[in-house]
């Protein structure tokens, strides 16, 4: 009987220990599980924070780049000249503007297009009234003294206004000689009618056509852009 009681007591004691140990293991699992979940939440929160920060930084960078591109493109558009303008476009703006009004008045008085006369002045002297060639051509329109004498306008070819007056008179005469044909008229202005006549009679390109091209190219520049 006593042995049975002792066995029963031992069984109860072991059962209590097992139960207590079981509860401890269960509670410990809960604790470890909670700690693991907390770490997972912390990692997720950290990743979300980094992602948001990166997104803001990227957005700011894109906005800055976009602003830079817009600013750059605007500056480029303002500074660039059209592709068809000659790379040597340096018409001495101040000198061009200084004589332009005078040239327009004189050209109109002689029935000439002002921009065509500006083209001749650009090619002949680059708007330098003191220009003189090795053969004696003088002034803005490089009038030869002998030609001026023949046209009765050789009073003072070094004076800008008188020089343009005489040059326009000569140019007008040659244009009329070839019935308004600008190619032969300019060829004669550059090399004299004796050199332009053979080409005009045979309707061929004059030998000094490169001069004609230069004048006409500059004429187009002045039509579109002025003395800019």
MIVOKOL-469601 format. One record per residue: residue number from 1; residue in three letters; chain; x, y, z of N, C-alpha, C in turn. Coordinates in steps of 0.1 Angstrom, whole numbers, plus 5000, padded with zeros to 4 digits. Atoms other than C-alpha are relative to their C-alpha. Layout:
[atom NUM, "ala", "A", [X, Y, Z], [X, Y, Z], [X, Y, Z]]
...
This chain:
[atom 1, "unk", "A", [5008, 4988, 5000], [5000, 5000, 5000], [5009, 5012, 5000]]
[atom 2, "unk", "A", [4991, 4988, 4999], [5027, 5024, 5010], [5008, 5001, 4987]]
[atom 3, "unk", "A", [4993, 5000, 5013], [5046, 5014, 4978], [4992, 5007, 4989]]
[atom 4, "unk", "A", [5009, 4995, 5010], [5016, 5023, 4957], [4998, 5015, 5002]]
[atom 5, "unk", "A", [5002, 4985, 4997], [5012, 5057, 4974], [5013, 5007, 4995]]
[atom 6, "unk", "A", [4988, 4994, 5004], [5049, 5064, 4968], [5001, 5001, 4985]]
[atom 7, "unk", "A", [5000, 5000, 5015], [5046, 5054, 4931], [4990, 5011, 4995]]
[atom 8, "unk", "A", [5010, 4990, 5004], [5015, 5076, 4928], [5005, 5014, 5001]]
[atom 9, "unk", "A", [4994, 4986, 4998], [5033, 5106, 4943], [5011, 5003, 4990]]
[atom 10, "unk", "A", [4989, 4998, 5010], [5063, 5101, 4920], [4993, 5003, 4986]]
[atom 11, "unk", "A", [5007, 4997, 5013], [5039, 5100, 4890], [4994, 5014, 4999]]
[atom 12, "unk", "A", [5005, 4986, 5000], [5022, 5132, 4900], [5010, 5010, 4998]]
[atom 13, "unk", "A", [4989, 4991, 5001], [5055, 5149, 4905], [5005, 5001, 4986]]
[atom 14, "unk", "A", [4995, 5000, 5014], [5068, 5139, 4871], [4990, 5006, 4991]]
[atom 15, "unk", "A", [5011, 4995, 5009], [5035, 5148, 4855], [5000, 5015, 5001]]
[atom 16, "unk", "A", [5000, 4985, 4998], [5037, 5183, 4870], [5012, 5006, 4993]]
[atom 17, "unk", "A", [4988, 4995, 5007], [5073, 5187, 4858], [4999, 5000, 4985]]
[atom 18, "unk", "A", [5002, 5001, 5014], [5064, 5175, 4824], [4991, 5011, 4995]]
[atom 19, "unk", "A", [5010, 4990, 5003], [5034, 5198, 4823], [5007, 5014, 5000]]
[atom 20, "unk", "A", [4993, 4987, 4998], [5055, 5227, 4835], [5010, 5002, 4989]]
[atom 21, "unk", "A", [4990, 4999, 5011], [5083, 5219, 4810], [4993, 5002, 4987]]
[atom 22, "unk", "A", [5007, 4999, 5013], [5057, 5216, 4782], [4996, 5015, 4999]]
[atom 23, "unk", "A", [5004, 4986, 5001], [5043, 5250, 4791], [5012, 5010, 4997]]
[atom 24, "unk", "A", [4988, 4991, 5001], [5078, 5265, 4793], [5004, 4999, 4985]]
[atom 25, "unk", "A", [4996, 5001, 5014], [5086, 5251, 4758], [4990, 5007, 4991]]
[atom 26, "unk", "A", [5010, 4993, 5008], [5053, 5264, 4744], [5002, 5015, 5001]]
[atom 27, "unk", "A", [4998, 4986, 4998], [5059, 5298, 4759], [5013, 5005, 4993]]
[atom 28, "unk", "A", [4987, 4997, 5006], [5095, 5298, 4747], [4998, 5001, 4985]]
[atom 29, "unk", "A", [5003, 5000, 5014], [5083, 5290, 4712], [4993, 5013, 4996]]
[atom 30, "unk", "A", [5007, 4988, 5003], [5059, 5318, 4713], [5009, 5012, 5000]]
[atom 31, "unk", "A", [4991, 4988, 4998], [5086, 5342, 4725], [5010, 5001, 4988]]
[atom 32, "unk", "A", [4990, 5000, 5012], [5111, 5331, 4697], [4992, 5004, 4988]]
[atom 33, "unk", "A", [5008, 4996, 5012], [5083, 5333, 4671], [4997, 5015, 4999]]
[atom 34, "unk", "A", [5003, 4985, 5000], [5074, 5368, 4682], [5012, 5008, 4997]]
[atom 35, "unk", "A", [4988, 4993, 5002], [5110, 5379, 4682], [5004, 4999, 4985]]
[atom 36, "unk", "A", [4997, 5002, 5014], [5114, 5364, 4647], [4991, 5009, 4991]]
[atom 37, "unk", "A", [5010, 4991, 5007], [5083, 5382, 4634], [5004, 5015, 5001]]
[atom 38, "unk", "A", [4996, 4986, 4998], [5095, 5415, 4649], [5012, 5003, 4991]]
[atom 39, "unk", "A", [4989, 4997, 5008], [5128, 5412, 4631], [4996, 5001, 4985]]
[atom 40, "unk", "A", [5005, 5000, 5014], [5110, 5404, 4598], [4993, 5013, 4997]]
[atom 41, "unk", "A", [5007, 4987, 5002], [5088, 5435, 4603], [5010, 5011, 4999]]
[atom 42, "unk", "A", [4990, 4989, 5000], [5119, 5456, 4611], [5007, 5001, 4987]]
[atom 43, "unk", "A", [4994, 5000, 5013], [5136, 5444, 4579], [4992, 5006, 4989]]
[atom 44, "unk", "A", [5010, 4995, 5010], [5105, 5451, 4558], [4999, 5015, 5001]]
[atom 45, "unk", "A", [5002, 4985, 4998], [5102, 5486, 4573], [5013, 5007, 4995]]
[atom 46, "unk", "A", [4988, 4994, 5005], [5139, 5493, 4566], [5001, 5000, 4985]]
[atom 47, "unk", "A", [5000, 5001, 5014], [5136, 5481, 4530], [4991, 5010, 4994]]
[atom 48, "unk", "A", [5010, 4991, 5005], [5105, 5502, 4525], [5005, 5014, 5001]]
[atom 49, "unk", "A", [4994, 4986, 4998], [5123, 5533, 4539], [5010, 5003, 4990]]
[atom 50, "unk", "A", [4989, 4999, 5010], [5153, 5527, 4516], [4994, 5002, 4986]]
[atom 51, "unk", "A", [5007, 4999, 5013], [5130, 5522, 4486], [4994, 5014, 4998]]
[atom 52, "unk", "A", [5007, 4987, 5001], [5111, 5554, 4493], [5011, 5011, 4998]]
[atom 53, "unk", "A", [4989, 4990, 5001], [5144, 5574, 4498], [5006, 5000, 4986]]
[atom 54, "unk", "A", [4994, 5001, 5014], [5158, 5560, 4465], [4991, 5006, 4990]]
[atom 55, "unk", "A", [5010, 4995, 5010], [5126, 5569, 4447], [5000, 5015, 5000]]
[atom 56, "unk", "A", [5000, 4985, 4999], [5127, 5605, 4460], [5013, 5005, 4993]]
[atom 57, "unk", "A", [4987, 4995, 5006], [5164, 5608, 4450], [4999, 4999, 4985]]
[atom 58, "unk", "A", [5001, 5001, 5015], [5157, 5594, 4415], [4991, 5010, 4994]]
[atom 59, "unk", "A", [5010, 4990, 5005], [5127, 5617, 4411], [5007, 5013, 4999]]
[atom 60, "unk", "A", [4993, 4987, 5000], [5148, 5647, 4421], [5011, 5000, 4989]]
[atom 61, "unk", "A", [4990, 5000, 5010], [5176, 5636, 4398], [4994, 5001, 4986]]
[atom 62, "unk", "A", [5006, 4999, 5013], [5153, 5631, 4368], [4995, 5014, 4998]]
[atom 63, "unk", "A", [5005, 4986, 5001], [5137, 5665, 4375], [5011, 5010, 4997]]
[atom 64, "unk", "A", [4989, 4992, 5002], [5171, 5681, 4377], [5006, 4998, 4985]]
[atom 65, "unk", "A", [4996, 5003, 5014], [5182, 5664, 4344], [4991, 5006, 4990]]
[atom 66, "unk", "A", [5009, 4994, 5009], [5151, 5674, 4327], [5001, 5015, 4999]]
[atom 67, "unk", "A", [4999, 4986, 5000], [5155, 5710, 4338], [5013, 5004, 4992]]
[atom 68, "unk", "A", [4988, 4997, 5007], [5191, 5709, 4326], [4999, 4999, 4985]]
[atom 69, "unk", "A", [5002, 5002, 5014], [5181, 5695, 4292], [4993, 5012, 4994]]
[atom 70, "unk", "A", [5008, 4989, 5006], [5155, 5722, 4287], [5008, 5012, 4999]]
[atom 71, "unk", "A", [4992, 4988, 5000], [5179, 5749, 4297], [5010, 5000, 4989]]
[atom 72, "unk", "A", [4990, 5001, 5010], [5206, 5736, 4275], [4995, 5001, 4986]]
[atom 73, "unk", "A", [5005, 4999, 5014], [5184, 5732, 4244], [4996, 5014, 4997]]
[atom 74, "unk", "A", [5005, 4986, 5003], [5170, 5767, 4248], [5012, 5009, 4997]]
[atom 75, "unk", "A", [4988, 4992, 5003], [5205, 5782, 4249], [5006, 4997, 4986]]
[atom 76, "unk", "A", [4995, 5004, 5013], [5216, 5762, 4219], [4992, 5006, 4989]]
[atom 77, "unk", "A", [5009, 4995, 5011], [5186, 5773, 4198], [5002, 5015, 4998]]
[atom 78, "unk", "A", [4998, 4985, 5001], [5193, 5810, 4206], [5013, 5003, 4994]]
[atom 79, "unk", "A", [4987, 4997, 5004], [5229, 5808, 4198], [5003, 4996, 4985]]
[atom 80, "unk", "A", [4997, 5006, 5013], [5229, 5787, 4166], [4994, 5009, 4988]]
[atom 81, "unk", "A", [5004, 4994, 5013], [5227, 5802, 4131], [4995, 4989, 4991]]
[atom 82, "unk", "A", [5005, 5010, 5009], [5208, 5785, 4103], [5012, 4994, 4992]]
[atom 83, "unk", "A", [4989, 5007, 5007], [5229, 5759, 4084], [5004, 5006, 4987]]
[atom 84, "unk", "A", [4997, 4995, 5013], [5227, 5777, 4051], [5008, 5013, 5000]]
[atom 85, "unk", "A", [4993, 4988, 4999], [5244, 5808, 4064], [5015, 4996, 4999]]
[atom 86, "unk", "A", [4986, 5003, 5002], [5281, 5808, 4053], [5007, 5000, 5013]]
[atom 87, "unk", "A", [4992, 5000, 4987], [5306, 5799, 4081], [5008, 5012, 5002]]
[atom 88, "unk", "A", [4992, 4988, 4999], [5325, 5830, 4073], [4991, 5013, 5001]]
[atom 89, "unk", "A", [5009, 4989, 4999], [5295, 5852, 4081], [5004, 5010, 5010]]
[atom 90, "unk", "A", [4996, 4989, 4992], [5312, 5882, 4095], [5000, 5013, 4992]]
[atom 91, "unk", "A", [5002, 4988, 5009], [5298, 5912, 4076], [5004, 5013, 5006]]
[atom 92, "unk", "A", [4997, 4988, 4993], [5313, 5937, 4100], [4988, 5008, 5003]]
[atom 93, "unk", "A", [5013, 4995, 4997], [5280, 5944, 4115], [4999, 5015, 5002]]
[atom 94, "unk", "A", [5001, 4986, 4998], [5287, 5979, 4127], [5002, 5008, 4987]]
[atom 95, "unk", "A", [4997, 4993, 5013], [5301, 5990, 4093], [4988, 4998, 4991]]
[atom 96, "unk", "A", [5011, 5003, 5008], [5272, 5973, 4075], [4988, 5008, 5004]]
[atom 97, "unk", "A", [5011, 4991, 4996], [5246, 5991, 4096], [5003, 5015, 4998]]
[atom 98, "unk", "A", [4997, 4986, 5003], [5265, 6023, 4092], [4997, 5005, 4986]]
[atom 99, "unk", "A", [5002, 4996, 5014], [5262, 6023, 4054], [4987, 4995, 4994]]
[atom 100, "unk", "A", [5012, 5007, 5006], [5230, 6003, 4050], [4990, 5010, 4995]]
[atom 101, "unk", "A", [5011, 4991, 5004], [5205, 6032, 4050], [5004, 5008, 4987]]
[atom 102, "unk", "A", [4995, 4992, 5011], [5227, 6052, 4026], [4999, 4991, 4987]]
[atom 103, "unk", "A", [5000, 5009, 5011], [5230, 6022, 4003], [4986, 4997, 4995]]
[atom 104, "unk", "A", [5014, 5002, 5004], [5192, 6015, 4003], [4995, 5012, 4992]]
[atom 105, "unk", "A", [5005, 4988, 5007], [5185, 6051, 3993], [5006, 5001, 4986]]
[atom 106, "unk", "A", [4994, 4999, 5013], [5210, 6052, 3965], [4996, 4989, 4990]]
[atom 107, "unk", "A", [5004, 5011, 5009], [5201, 6017, 3952], [4986, 5002, 4995]]
[atom 108, "unk", "A", [5014, 4997, 5004], [5164, 6027, 3951], [5000, 5011, 4989]]
[atom 109, "unk", "A", [4999, 4989, 5010], [5173, 6059, 3932], [5004, 4995, 4987]]
[atom 110, "unk", "A", [4995, 5005, 5012], [5190, 6038, 3906], [4993, 4987, 4995]]
[atom 111, "unk", "A", [5009, 5012, 5004], [5163, 6011, 3904], [5007, 4987, 5002]]
[atom 112, "unk", "A", [4993, 5013, 4996], [5184, 5984, 3921], [4995, 4995, 5013]]
[atom 113, "unk", "A", [5004, 5006, 4988], [5176, 5960, 3948], [5011, 5003, 5011]]
[atom 114, "unk", "A", [4990, 4997, 4990], [5194, 5972, 3980], [5008, 4988, 5005]]
[atom 115, "unk", "A", [4993, 5011, 4995], [5203, 5937, 3991], [5011, 4995, 4990]]
[atom 116, "unk", "A", [4991, 5004, 5011], [5220, 5930, 3957], [5012, 5009, 5001]]
[atom 117, "unk", "A", [4989, 4990, 4998], [5241, 5962, 3962], [5008, 4997, 5013]]
[atom 118, "unk", "A", [4993, 5004, 4987], [5249, 5951, 3998], [5009, 4988, 4997]]
[atom 119, "unk", "A", [4992, 5012, 5004], [5261, 5918, 3983], [5012, 5003, 4993]]
[atom 120, "unk", "A", [4988, 4995, 5008], [5284, 5936, 3959], [5010, 5006, 5010]]
[atom 121, "unk", "A", [4991, 4993, 4991], [5298, 5958, 3987], [5007, 4989, 5009]]
[atom 122, "unk", "A", [4994, 5011, 4992], [5304, 5927, 4009], [5011, 4993, 4993]]
[atom 123, "unk", "A", [4990, 5008, 5007], [5323, 5908, 3983], [5011, 5009, 4995]]
[atom 124, "unk", "A", [4989, 4991, 5005], [5342, 5938, 3969], [5009, 5005, 5011]]
[atom 125, "unk", "A", [4992, 4993, 4990], [5353, 5955, 4001], [4998, 4996, 5014]]
[atom 126, "unk", "A", [5004, 5004, 4987], [5337, 5939, 4031], [4997, 5012, 5009]]
[atom 127, "unk", "A", [5005, 4988, 4993], [5323, 5973, 4040], [5012, 5009, 5005]]
[atom 128, "unk", "A", [4989, 4991, 4996], [5357, 5990, 4042], [5002, 5011, 4989]]
[atom 129, "unk", "A", [4999, 4989, 5010], [5356, 6024, 4025], [5014, 5004, 4995]]
[atom 130, "unk", "A", [4986, 4997, 5004], [5394, 6026, 4024], [5006, 4989, 4992]]
[atom 131, "unk", "A", [4995, 5011, 5008], [5398, 5994, 4005], [5005, 5004, 4986]]
[atom 132, "unk", "A", [4995, 4997, 5014], [5420, 5997, 3974], [5007, 4987, 4995]]
[atom 133, "unk", "A", [4994, 5012, 5006], [5430, 5968, 3951], [5013, 5004, 4994]]
[atom 134, "unk", "A", [4987, 4998, 5006], [5464, 5964, 3935], [4999, 5006, 4986]]
[atom 135, "unk", "A", [5001, 4994, 5014], [5450, 5975, 3901], [4993, 5013, 5001]]
[atom 136, "unk", "A", [5005, 4987, 4998], [5435, 6006, 3916], [4985, 5002, 5003]]
[atom 137, "unk", "A", [5014, 4999, 4997], [5398, 5997, 3923], [4999, 5006, 5014]]
[atom 138, "unk", "A", [5000, 4992, 4988], [5387, 6020, 3951], [4986, 4999, 5007]]
[atom 139, "unk", "A", [5012, 4998, 4992], [5362, 6022, 3979], [4990, 4988, 5003]]
[atom 140, "unk", "A", [5010, 5010, 4997], [5331, 6003, 3990], [4996, 4991, 4989]]
[atom 141, "unk", "A", [5004, 5008, 5011], [5321, 5991, 3956], [5012, 4998, 4990]]
[atom 142, "unk", "A", [4988, 5002, 5008], [5357, 5990, 3942], [4999, 5004, 4986]]
[atom 143, "unk", "A", [5002, 4994, 5013], [5351, 6013, 3913], [5014, 5003, 4994]]
[atom 144, "unk", "A", [4988, 4996, 5007], [5379, 6016, 3888], [5000, 5015, 4996]]
[atom 145, "unk", "A", [5000, 4985, 5003], [5389, 6053, 3883], [4997, 5002, 4985]]
[atom 146, "unk", "A", [5003, 4998, 5014], [5388, 6048, 3845], [4985, 4998, 4997]]
[atom 147, "unk", "A", [5014, 5003, 5002], [5353, 6033, 3847], [4992, 5012, 5006]]
[atom 148, "unk", "A", [5007, 4988, 4994], [5342, 6062, 3870], [5001, 5012, 4991]]
[atom 149, "unk", "A", [4999, 4989, 5010], [5356, 6087, 3845], [4991, 4998, 4988]]
[atom 150, "unk", "A", [5008, 5003, 5011], [5338, 6070, 3817], [4985, 5003, 5003]]
[atom 151, "unk", "A", [5014, 4998, 4996], [5305, 6072, 3837], [4998, 5014, 5006]]
[atom 152, "unk", "A", [5001, 4987, 4995], [5313, 6107, 3848], [4996, 5001, 5015]]
[atom 153, "unk", "A", [5003, 5000, 4986], [5312, 6099, 3885], [5013, 4997, 5008]]
[atom 154, "unk", "A", [4987, 5003, 4993], [5349, 6099, 3895], [5004, 5012, 5008]]
[atom 155, "unk", "A", [4996, 4988, 4992], [5348, 6131, 3916], [5008, 4996, 5012]]
[atom 156, "unk", "A", [4993, 5004, 4988], [5359, 6114, 3948], [4996, 4986, 5004]]
[atom 157, "unk", "A", [5004, 5014, 4998], [5358, 6076, 3948], [5003, 4995, 5014]]
[atom 158, "unk", "A", [4997, 5004, 4987], [5372, 6075, 3983], [4989, 5004, 5010]]
[atom 159, "unk", "A", [5012, 4996, 4991], [5340, 6092, 3997], [4990, 4988, 4999]]
[atom 160, "unk", "A", [5010, 5012, 5000], [5316, 6063, 4007], [4988, 5003, 4992]]
[atom 161, "unk", "A", [5013, 4997, 5007], [5285, 6080, 3994], [5002, 5002, 4984]]
[atom 162, "unk", "A", [4997, 4998, 5015], [5300, 6091, 3960], [5004, 4987, 4994]]
[atom 163, "unk", "A", [4995, 5013, 5005], [5316, 6057, 3956], [4988, 4991, 4997]]
[atom 164, "unk", "A", [5012, 5009, 5002], [5282, 6039, 3961], [4992, 5006, 4988]]
[atom 165, "unk", "A", [5007, 4994, 5011], [5266, 6064, 3937], [5005, 4996, 4987]]
[atom 166, "unk", "A", [4993, 5003, 5013], [5291, 6057, 3910], [4999, 4985, 4998]]
[atom 167, "unk", "A", [5001, 5015, 5001], [5291, 6019, 3917], [4986, 4996, 4995]]
[atom 168, "unk", "A", [5014, 5004, 5003], [5253, 6017, 3915], [4997, 5004, 4985]]
[atom 169, "unk", "A", [5003, 4995, 5014], [5253, 6037, 3882], [5007, 4990, 4990]]
[atom 170, "unk", "A", [4994, 5010, 5009], [5278, 6012, 3867], [4993, 4987, 5000]]
[atom 171, "unk", "A", [5008, 5012, 4999], [5259, 5982, 3880], [4987, 5000, 4992]]
[atom 172, "unk", "A", [5013, 4998, 5007], [5226, 5995, 3866], [5003, 5000, 4985]]
[atom 173, "unk", "A", [4997, 5000, 5014], [5242, 6001, 3832], [5002, 4986, 4995]]
[atom 174, "unk", "A", [4998, 5014, 5004], [5254, 5965, 3830], [4988, 4991, 5000]]
[atom 175, "unk", "A", [5012, 5008, 4999], [5222, 5950, 3841], [4990, 5004, 4989]]
[atom 176, "unk", "A", [5008, 4996, 5011], [5203, 5970, 3815], [5006, 4995, 4987]]
[atom 177, "unk", "A", [4993, 5005, 5012], [5229, 5960, 3789], [4996, 4985, 4997]]
[atom 178, "unk", "A", [5004, 5014, 5001], [5219, 5923, 3795], [4986, 4998, 5003]]
[atom 179, "unk", "A", [5014, 5001, 4998], [5182, 5930, 3798], [4996, 4994, 5014]]
[atom 180, "unk", "A", [5003, 5003, 4986], [5182, 5926, 3836], [5006, 4986, 5004]]
[atom 181, "unk", "A", [4994, 5013, 4996], [5201, 5893, 3836], [5011, 5003, 5011]]
[atom 182, "unk", "A", [4991, 4997, 4989], [5219, 5894, 3870], [5013, 4993, 4998]]
[atom 183, "unk", "A", [4988, 5008, 5002], [5244, 5867, 3861], [5010, 5008, 4991]]
[atom 184, "unk", "A", [4991, 4993, 5009], [5259, 5886, 3831], [5003, 5014, 5005]]
[atom 185, "unk", "A", [4998, 4986, 4995], [5254, 5920, 3847], [5011, 5000, 5011]]
[atom 186, "unk", "A", [4990, 5001, 4989], [5274, 5910, 3878], [5014, 4996, 4994]]
[atom 187, "unk", "A", [4988, 5005, 5006], [5300, 5892, 3856], [5007, 5012, 4993]]
[atom 188, "unk", "A", [4994, 4988, 5007], [5305, 5925, 3836], [5005, 5010, 5010]]
[atom 189, "unk", "A", [4996, 4991, 4990], [5307, 5945, 3868], [5014, 4996, 5005]]
[atom 190, "unk", "A", [4988, 5005, 4994], [5335, 5923, 3880], [5012, 5000, 4990]]
[atom 191, "unk", "A", [4989, 5002, 5009], [5355, 5918, 3848], [4998, 5008, 4987]]
[atom 192, "unk", "A", [5002, 4992, 5011], [5341, 5943, 3823], [4991, 4993, 4989]]
[atom 193, "unk", "A", [5009, 5005, 5010], [5315, 5938, 3794], [5008, 4992, 4989]]
[atom 194, "unk", "A", [4992, 5007, 5010], [5343, 5927, 3771], [5002, 4985, 5003]]
[atom 195, "unk", "A", [4998, 5014, 4996], [5347, 5895, 3791], [4986, 4993, 5002]]
[atom 196, "unk", "A", [5013, 5006, 4997], [5310, 5889, 3798], [4992, 4998, 4986]]
[atom 197, "unk", "A", [5008, 5001, 5012], [5297, 5895, 3762], [5001, 4986, 4993]]
[atom 198, "unk", "A", [4999, 5013, 5006], [5310, 5862, 3747], [4991, 4989, 5006]]
[atom 199, "unk", "A", [5009, 5009, 4993], [5292, 5842, 3774], [4986, 5003, 4998]]
[atom 200, "unk", "A", [5014, 4996, 5001], [5261, 5862, 3771], [4994, 4997, 4986]]
[atom 201, "unk", "A", [5005, 5002, 5014], [5259, 5858, 3733], [4997, 4985, 4998]]
[atom 202, "unk", "A", [5002, 5014, 5001], [5262, 5820, 3736], [4992, 4994, 5011]]
[atom 203, "unk", "A", [5007, 5004, 4988], [5242, 5818, 3768], [5007, 4989, 5008]]
[atom 204, "unk", "A", [4991, 5009, 4992], [5271, 5801, 3786], [5003, 5007, 5013]]
[atom 205, "unk", "A", [4996, 4995, 4986], [5282, 5804, 3822], [5013, 5009, 4998]]
[atom 206, "unk", "A", [4988, 4992, 5001], [5307, 5833, 3825], [5012, 4994, 5007]]
[atom 207, "unk", "A", [4988, 5006, 4994], [5343, 5824, 3834], [5001, 5004, 5015]]
[atom 208, "unk", "A", [4999, 4996, 4987], [5340, 5844, 3866], [4987, 4998, 5008]]
[atom 209, "unk", "A", [5013, 5004, 4993], [5308, 5827, 3878], [5001, 4999, 5015]]
[atom 210, "unk", "A", [4998, 5001, 4986], [5323, 5821, 3912], [4998, 5013, 5007]]
[atom 211, "unk", "A", [5003, 4986, 4994], [5322, 5859, 3918], [4985, 5002, 5001]]
[atom 212, "unk", "A", [5014, 4998, 5001], [5286, 5860, 3907], [4993, 4992, 5012]]
[atom 213, "unk", "A", [5006, 5009, 4990], [5277, 5831, 3931], [5002, 5006, 5014]]
[atom 214, "unk", "A", [4997, 4994, 4987], [5294, 5849, 3960], [4990, 5012, 5003]]
[atom 215, "unk", "A", [5009, 4988, 4999], [5274, 5881, 3954], [4986, 4996, 5003]]
[atom 216, "unk", "A", [5014, 5004, 4998], [5241, 5863, 3951], [4998, 4993, 5013]]
[atom 217, "unk", "A", [5001, 5006, 4987], [5248, 5842, 3981], [4998, 5010, 5012]]
[atom 218, "unk", "A", [5001, 4989, 4990], [5254, 5873, 4002], [4987, 5008, 4999]]
[atom 219, "unk", "A", [5013, 4993, 5002], [5224, 5890, 3986], [4989, 4992, 5008]]
[atom 220, "unk", "A", [5010, 5008, 4993], [5203, 5861, 4000], [5001, 5001, 5015]]
[atom 221, "unk", "A", [4997, 4999, 4986], [5219, 5864, 4034], [4994, 5013, 5005]]
[atom 222, "unk", "A", [5005, 4987, 4996], [5211, 5901, 4036], [4985, 5001, 4999]]
[atom 223, "unk", "A", [5015, 5000, 5001], [5175, 5895, 4024], [4994, 4994, 5013]]
[atom 224, "unk", "A", [5006, 5008, 4989], [5169, 5870, 4052], [5004, 5005, 5014]]
[atom 225, "unk", "A", [4995, 4997, 4986], [5191, 5883, 4081], [5005, 5014, 5002]]
[atom 226, "unk", "A", [4995, 4987, 4999], [5201, 5918, 4073], [5015, 5001, 5004]]
[atom 227, "unk", "A", [4986, 4998, 4996], [5233, 5931, 4089], [5004, 4992, 5013]]
[atom 228, "unk", "A", [4998, 5007, 4987], [5230, 5907, 4119], [5014, 4994, 5001]]
